[in-house]
Amino acid sequence: MAYLALNGCSLTLEDLVQAARDPATEIALAPEAIPGIQRAANAVAKFVSEGRIAYGITTGFGAFKDRLIPPEDVEKLQENIILSHAVGTGPELPAEVVRAMMIIRANTLAKGHSGIRLETLQLMLSLLNKNILPIIPSRGSLGASGDLAPLAHMALPLIGKGEVRFQGKVRPSADVLQENGLKPVKLGAKEGLALTNGTTQMTAIGALQVFDAGVVLKSANCAAALSLEAQNGTLRAYSPQIHASRPQAMQAETAANLLELLAGSQLTRPDNSKNVQDAYTLRCVPQVHGAVHSAINYTQKVIEIELNSVTDNPLLFFDEQDDVTILSGGNFHGEPLALALDFLSIAMTDLGNISERRIAKLIDNHPEHYPSFLAAQGGLNSGFMLLQYTAAALCSENKTLAHPDSVDTIPSSGNVEDHVSMGANAALHCQQIVENVRTVIAIELMSGAQAVEFRLKDNPGLSLGQGTSKAYHAIREVVPFFEQDAYFKPSMDAVAEMVKQGRFCAL
């Protein structure tokens, strides 16, 4: 059984994705984090007992920041923020996103700046470890003051409210907690705010998508190499000298990867005075895919910082004598994530664009290499004609989805929260774009394998490259060569699943 200990400082992207996608992973607080959690909770309790004023602890929230809360209502205030803010809408978030949100939130709270009690945090981890997952609607966050509505839905089961998904069924949380020997908590001062205030939804979705984007990109390099062989392309544009002369991030590395995939190939052409260079979609793969890789790296860096950051408000800080200062700030503002996820969406959209153009070239008329639309008997058979339509439709959708969310803002809370990031929308749109591009790359891989097989049938003595040969045979494990029209969708979906699983990442 996998195990993940949270201390607020060392959560990695890879560990998060693994734990989010594997419900068997045991999640626990690292022992070294517990004293800091308890210190902050004790400090909050002392603030309340002394009648001191602190935002969200002894005052209302947002535009009600000037309303003092009597000591006897401090606990009710925290429950009210959960109940009143749980107004999300839209399709529920998938299990992997919910798990990622719970892990990230627990890691944030484990840093000891938020004032949550140990028992409340332990209950959230118990739900996670039993795979009792809150129902969290996907829409409703403005991405500043954090992902308030989604996080309120995440917190509802902690107080025995709302619904959870458990063992495949949606049920009232109170019933499921009781069956599993768990008791809801009565929230203490600051806890409702600590649970709902932060960039957790956008970070969770962003983390999963930036991880998947890296997998899709590696698959796209493989697809491009296979397309080059199908069209009898030249390797000259991938020569190291070219890329050393323009040292943009990841350009030379992409060219080197393509040369590695194509090493030993007999389906590329030597120097030919009549055809010295290929179309841009083959010739410029290092420049385009390299730029996409650079965008992924940038986004990943932003996400990895956020995984181990404190994003709620206000925050507690301690000096060497353990005297506490409570400071109000804006770490809940999702602008760093919104900008990065918009950038990732734009980059992945263009990765799909260049792949779709290679698909179009694969099904164009190339009588010297293979028949039009990759159909042996064109006319009677449409071949791969409609696969290109699907790729084109997805690319067109991506161009709409890639409109930057970070340039939008709608003031809220009586104009106190007068600039928001829309980072959650950026994350949701990025999620759909990555999914769409995954299918586009799968179509290119499927088309490339079909085109290459036509070439191999005519030239049985020739061999594919070192990496493309492995890719071709992996595709053939799930997709046959099509002598005539067939029901193509299961094959398309099977290759898309291979891309998702990273089957083309280590060839």
Stockholm file with secondary structure:
# STOCKHOLM 1.0

chainA/1-507         MAYLALNGCSLTLEDLVQAARDPATEIALAPEAIPGIQRAANAVAKFVSEGRIAYGITTGFGAFKDRLIPPEDVEKLQENIILSHAVGTGPELPAEVVRAMMIIRANTLAKGHSGIRLETLQLMLSLLNKNILPIIPSRGSLGASGDLAPLAHMALPLIGKGEVRFQGKVRPSADVLQENGLKPVKLGAKEGLALTNGTTQMTAIGALQVFDAGVVLKSANCAAALSLEAQNGTLRAYSPQIHASRPQAMQAETAANLLELLAGSQLTRPDNSKNVQDAYTLRCVPQVHGAVHSAINYTQKVIEIELNSVTDNPLLFFDEQDDVTILSGGNFHGEPLALALDFLSIAMTDLGNISERRIAKLIDNHPEHYPSFLAAQGGLNSGFMLLQYTAAALCSENKTLAHPDSVDTIPSSGNVEDHVSMGANAALHCQQIVENVRTVIAIELMSGAQAVEFRLKDNPGLSLGQGTSKAYHAIREVVPFFEQDAYFKPSMDAVAEMVKQGRFCAL
#=GR chainA/1-507 SS CCEEEECSSCCCHHHHHHHHHCTTCEEEECGGGHHHHHHHHHHHHHHHHTTCCCTTTTBCSGGGTTCBCCGGGHHHHHHHHHHHHCCCEEEECCHHHHHHHHHHHHHHHTTSCSCCCHHHHHHHHHHHHTTCEECCEEECCCSSSCSHHHHHHHHGGGGTCSEEEETTEEEEHHHHHHHTTCCCCCCCTTHHHHHHSSSHHHHHHHHHHHHHHHHHHHHHHHHHHHHHHHTTCCSGGGCHHHHHTSCCTTHHHHHHHHHHHTTTCSSSCCCCTTCCCCCHHHHTHHHHHHHHHHHHHHHHHHHHHHHTSCCSSSEEEECTTCCEEEECCCTTCCHHHHHHHHHHHHHHHHHHHHHHHHHHHHHSCBTTTBCGGGCTTBTTBCTTHHHHHHHHHHHHHHHHHTSCGGGCCCCBTTTTBCCCCCHHHHHHHHHHHHHHHHHHHHHHHHHHHHHHHHHHHHCTTCCCCHHHHHHHHHHHTTCCCCSSCCCCHHHHHHHHHHHHHTTTSCC
#=GC SS_cons         CCEEEECSSCCCHHHHHHHHHCTTCEEEECGGGHHHHHHHHHHHHHHHHTTCCCTTTTBCSGGGTTCBCCGGGHHHHHHHHHHHHCCCEEEECCHHHHHHHHHHHHHHHTTSCSCCCHHHHHHHHHHHHTTCEECCEEECCCSSSCSHHHHHHHHGGGGTCSEEEETTEEEEHHHHHHHTTCCCCCCCTTHHHHHHSSSHHHHHHHHHHHHHHHHHHHHHHHHHHHHHHHTTCCSGGGCHHHHHTSCCTTHHHHHHHHHHHTTTCSSSCCCCTTCCCCCHHHHTHHHHHHHHHHHHHHHHHHHHHHHTSCCSSSEEEECTTCCEEEECCCTTCCHHHHHHHHHHHHHHHHHHHHHHHHHHHHHSCBTTTBCGGGCTTBTTBCTTHHHHHHHHHHHHHHHHHTSCGGGCCCCBTTTTBCCCCCHHHHHHHHHHHHHHHHHHHHHHHHHHHHHHHHHHHHCTTCCCCHHHHHHHHHHHTTCCCCSSCCCCHHHHHHHHHHHHHTTTSCC
//
